[in-house]
Amino acid sequence: MFKKIAFTMYPAVDLARAKAFYEETVGLPPAKELGGGKWIEFDLPQGGCLALTTMVPGLTPSSEAGGSLAFEVEDIQALTETLKSKGVEFKMDLFESPVCHMAVALDSEGNSFMLHQLKNQD
């Protein structure tokens, strides 16, 4: 029986660069380093875990992969502007759906990730 999604994993070419990107540029809490320097995990305050690794042979970063990580954020407009000012490339700029706002960015390794903010549901 399935219980939950344990983590989302992205491959990295340079794990130190990827760690710095998510900690310093994006602003995630400090990562736990595991796996002899080949695996790091970012645990988010309200649940969820992003794992970055160089452990899996043949797995390379891609913005064309089917799956993508989506971070729920408090102020997507401000975060999008902050990340752009830090040189983060956006694959899809901020857009609005009937229930949320989203934007798709690229990390230091070439993986895509989403920023997501639900609209107030009254």
C-alpha positions in Angstrom: 0.0 0.0 0.0 1.3 3.5 -0.9 1.6 6.0 1.9 3.0 9.2 0.4 5.5 10.6 -2.0 8.8 10.4 -0.1 10.7 12.9 -2.2 11.2 14.4 -5.6 14.6 13.7 -7.1 16.5 15.7 -9.7 19.8 14.8 -11.1 22.7 17.2 -10.9 25.9 17.6 -12.8 27.6 19.7 -10.1 26.0 19.0 -6.7 27.8 21.9 -4.9 26.5 24.3 -7.5 23.0 22.9 -7.3 23.0 23.1 -3.5 24.1 26.7 -3.7 21.4 27.5 -6.2 18.6 26.1 -4.1 19.9 27.5 -0.8 21.3 30.9 -1.8 19.4 31.8 -5.0 16.0 30.2 -4.4 16.1 30.5 -0.6 15.3 26.9 0.5 16.3 25.9 4.1 19.8 24.3 4.4 20.2 20.9 2.8 21.1 17.6 4.6 24.1 16.0 2.9 23.9 12.2 2.6 25.3 9.4 0.4 29.0 10.4 0.7 28.6 13.7 -1.0 26.4 12.3 -3.9 22.9 13.1 -2.4 21.4 16.1 -0.7 17.9 16.7 0.6 15.9 19.9 1.2 13.0 19.3 3.7 10.4 22.0 3.3 8.7 23.4 6.4 5.1 22.2 5.6 6.2 18.9 4.1 7.8 17.6 0.9 11.4 16.9 0.1 13.6 17.8 -2.8 16.6 15.4 -3.4 19.5 16.3 -5.7 21.9 13.6 -6.7 24.9 12.6 -8.8 24.4 9.0 -7.7 22.4 7.5 -10.6 24.5 6.7 -13.6 23.2 8.0 -16.9 20.6 10.2 -15.4 21.1 13.8 -16.7 19.3 17.0 -15.9 16.6 18.1 -18.3 13.9 20.7 -18.7 12.1 18.4 -21.1 11.3 15.6 -18.7 7.7 14.7 -18.1 7.7 15.4 -14.3 8.4 18.7 -12.7 8.6 20.0 -9.1 6.2 22.7 -8.0 6.9 24.8 -5.0 3.9 26.4 -3.3 4.9 30.0 -2.4 3.5 32.9 -0.5 4.2 35.7 -2.9 4.9 34.5 -6.4 5.2 38.0 -7.9 7.9 39.0 -5.5 9.8 35.7 -5.7 9.7 35.7 -9.5 11.1 39.3 -9.6 13.8 38.3 -7.0 14.9 35.2 -8.9 15.0 37.1 -12.2 17.2 39.8 -10.6 19.6 37.0 -9.6 19.8 35.8 -13.2 17.5 32.8 -13.0 16.1 31.9 -16.4 12.4 31.4 -16.8 11.0 28.9 -19.3 7.5 30.2 -18.8 6.8 33.6 -17.3 4.2 34.2 -14.6 0.8 33.3 -15.8 -2.7 33.0 -14.2 -5.3 30.2 -14.3 -8.7 30.4 -12.7 -7.4 29.0 -9.4 -3.7 29.9 -9.3 -0.6 31.7 -10.5 2.4 29.8 -11.9 5.8 30.3 -13.5 8.4 27.8 -14.7 12.1 28.4 -14.1 15.3 26.5 -14.7 17.8 25.5 -12.0 21.6 25.7 -12.2 21.7 22.2 -13.7 19.0 22.6 -16.4 16.1 21.0 -14.6 12.8 22.9 -14.7 10.8 23.8 -11.5 7.6 25.6 -11.0 6.5 28.3 -8.6 2.9 28.0 -7.7 0.5 30.2 -5.6 -3.2 29.3 -5.1 -5.6 32.2 -5.3 -7.7 32.9 -2.2 -10.6 30.6 -2.2 -13.5 32.2 -0.3 
